[in-house]
Amino acid sequence: MEIRTNFNRMIRMIVFDMAGTTVNEDNVVYKTLQKAINDNGFNFSFEQVLAEGAGKEKQQAIISILAYNLIHDQNLSEEIYKHFIILLEEAYQYLDIRPQPNALELFHILKSKNIISVLNTGYNIQTALTLIEKLGWEQGKDYDGLVTASDVDKNRPDPDMILLAMKRFGIENSQQVVKVGDSSIDIEEGRNAGCLLNIGITTGAHTYEQLQSANPDYIIRDLMDLLPLVEKYIQV
């Protein structure tokens, strides 16, 4: 039996990471994260911040980055996180936020094929909504749903955000879901959720080699490259 006639493996939802995947904010979050940490007397490089923190809920990212230097201090991580939030609010006042190439076009094509587009992110809800407002995207028109780190108890690589998105849209079978993201932890999240396809994209935090280390099903270089990969799972 061909895959396209197997309803249980038809794609009903694609879960997209935000920064680096569907949103281009010039890595301001990780640049700000680097500054917030280094303002406390450290000297982490931007590459180290991306390698250890990309895709994670941001306080967890701070914990992971500090742990790289064998520092395990919950109070310190909380203080850095508070400083980070203040710096990020300041940065966003002047930042030019743009969609990643072809993001909106892809969402509209998927909608025409009855595939749900959900944004998920390691940001808190306030940060995510600020980005979406700057982009001018409308839920229900341009994308279908949003799940953030604020919505779940366990963040990436745990699958809770994807599972919550499935619950909200009445999807019980994770083999009808695809995850797309620009970091290895995105791929781990999708795998832990049991997604049909886990796809890395090279437009954001991690390089092709870093993505490859997480064993994705595919690595793409443009969001439109997603369409031929999912086409065989779309009922005709």
ZAMARGU-4260 file (C-alpha; in steps of 0.2 Angstrom, whole numbers, plus 5000, padded with zeros to 4 digits):
<rodrens>
0) 5000/5000/5000 | 5007/5017/4995 | 5010/5029/5009 | 4998/5042/5002 | 4983/5030/5005
5) 4988/5027/5023 | 4977/5039/5033 | 4987/5035/5049 | 5003/5042/5041 | 4995/5057/5033
10) 5002/5074/5039 | 4990/5084/5048 | 5001/5096/5057 | 5018/5104/5055 | 5026/5112/5071
15) 5039/5125/5067 | 5051/5133/5078 | 5051/5152/5078 | 5068/5161/5079 | 5080/5155/5065
20) 5067/5144/5057 | 5052/5155/5053 | 5057/5171/5061 | 5073/5181/5057 | 5078/5192/5072
25) 5096/5192/5068 | 5100/5181/5083 | 5096/5195/5095 | 5090/5183/5108 | 5106/5173/5109
30) 5117/5189/5107 | 5107/5196/5122 | 5109/5180/5131 | 5128/5181/5129 | 5129/5198/5135
35) 5118/5194/5150 | 5129/5180/5155 | 5146/5189/5151 | 5140/5204/5161 | 5142/5193/5176
40) 5161/5191/5173 | 5161/5177/5160 | 5168/5177/5143 | 5158/5164/5133 | 5159/5166/5114
45) 5143/5167/5104 | 5147/5150/5096 | 5147/5143/5114 | 5131/5151/5118 | 5123/5144/5102
50) 5130/5127/5104 | 5124/5125/5122 | 5108/5135/5122 | 5100/5135/5105 | 5082/5130/5106
55) 5080/5129/5124 | 5069/5138/5136 | 5080/5153/5140 | 5083/5150/5159 | 5087/5132/5155
60) 5099/5139/5141 | 5108/5149/5154 | 5110/5134/5166 | 5117/5124/5151 | 5129/5137/5146
65) 5135/5139/5164 | 5137/5120/5166 | 5149/5120/5151 | 5161/5129/5163 | 5156/5117/5177
70) 5146/5131/5186 | 5130/5125/5194 | 5122/5139/5203 | 5103/5141/5203 | 5103/5158/5211
75) 5116/5165/5198 | 5106/5158/5184 | 5090/5166/5190 | 5099/5183/5192 | 5106/5181/5174
80) 5089/5177/5168 | 5081/5192/5176 | 5095/5203/5168 | 5092/5195/5151 | 5074/5199/5151
85) 5077/5217/5154 | 5090/5218/5140 | 5079/5209/5128 | 5065/5221/5131 | 5077/5235/5127
90) 5083/5226/5111 | 5066/5223/5104 | 5061/5241/5105 | 5072/5245/5090 | 5074/5228/5082
95) 5068/5225/5064 | 5060/5208/5064 | 5057/5199/5048 | 5050/5183/5043 | 5062/5170/5036
100) 5062/5168/5017 | 5046/5160/5011 | 5038/5157/5029 | 5022/5166/5026 | 5020/5159/5008
105) 5023/5141/5015 | 5010/5143/5029 | 4997/5148/5016 | 5001/5134/5005 | 5000/5122/5019
110) 4983/5129/5024 | 4977/5126/5006 | 4982/5108/5009 | 4973/5107/5026 | 4989/5105/5035
115) 4990/5115/5052 | 5004/5126/5055 | 5009/5128/5073 | 5023/5139/5080 | 5033/5133/5095
120) 5047/5141/5104 | 5058/5141/5119 | 5053/5159/5122 | 5040/5164/5135 | 5023/5169/5129
125) 5027/5188/5130 | 5042/5187/5119 | 5034/5176/5107 | 5019/5187/5105 | 5030/5203/5103
130) 5039/5194/5088 | 5022/5189/5080 | 5015/5207/5083 | 5031/5215/5074 | 5028/5203/5060
135) 5010/5207/5058 | 5005/5189/5058 | 4987/5184/5063 | 4983/5168/5071 | 4970/5159/5061
140) 4974/5168/5045 | 4993/5166/5043 | 4997/5152/5056 | 4985/5141/5066 | 4993/5140/5084
145) 5006/5145/5096 | 5014/5135/5110 | 5028/5143/5121 | 5039/5138/5135 | 5026/5147/5146
150) 5013/5134/5142 | 5021/5118/5148 | 5031/5111/5163 | 5044/5102/5154 | 5053/5111/5139
155) 5064/5104/5125 | 5070/5091/5122 | 5054/5085/5131 | 5040/5083/5119 | 5027/5093/5130
160) 5025/5108/5118 | 5022/5097/5103 | 5010/5085/5113 | 5000/5101/5119 | 4999/5107/5101
165) 4992/5090/5096 | 4979/5091/5110 | 4973/5108/5105 | 4970/5102/5088 | 4963/5085/5092
170) 4977/5075/5084 | 4981/5059/5094 | 4993/5051/5082 | 5011/5059/5082 | 5014/5050/5066
175) 5003/5064/5058 | 5015/5077/5064 | 5031/5085/5057 | 5044/5095/5067 | 5055/5108/5059
180) 5068/5118/5068 | 5086/5126/5067 | 5094/5117/5082 | 5098/5100/5087 | 5086/5101/5102
185) 5072/5104/5090 | 5075/5088/5082 | 5077/5079/5098 | 5060/5087/5104 | 5052/5080/5088
190) 5059/5063/5090 | 5054/5062/5108 | 5036/5066/5103 | 5036/5052/5090 | 5034/5064/5075
195) 5034/5056/5058 | 5047/5067/5051 | 5060/5078/5061 | 5068/5091/5049 | 5083/5103/5052
200) 5085/5119/5043 | 5101/5128/5041 | 5094/5146/5042 | 5097/5148/5061 | 5107/5143/5076
205) 5116/5127/5071 | 5126/5122/5056 | 5123/5108/5044 | 5135/5097/5054 | 5128/5102/5071
210) 5110/5097/5064 | 5117/5081/5057 | 5123/5076/5074 | 5105/5075/5080 | 5101/5062/5066
215) 5086/5071/5058 | 5076/5063/5044 | 5081/5078/5032 | 5091/5094/5033 | 5084/5108/5022
220) 5091/5125/5017 | 5075/5135/5013 | 5057/5132/5020 | 5050/5129/5003 | 5061/5114/5002
225) 5049/5106/5015 | 5035/5104/5002 | 5042/5090/4991 | 5046/5081/5007 | 5029/5081/5014
230) 5020/5080/4997 | 5020/5061/4997 | 5010/5061/5013 | 4996/5072/5007 | 4980/5064/5002
235) 4975/5067/4984
</rodrens>
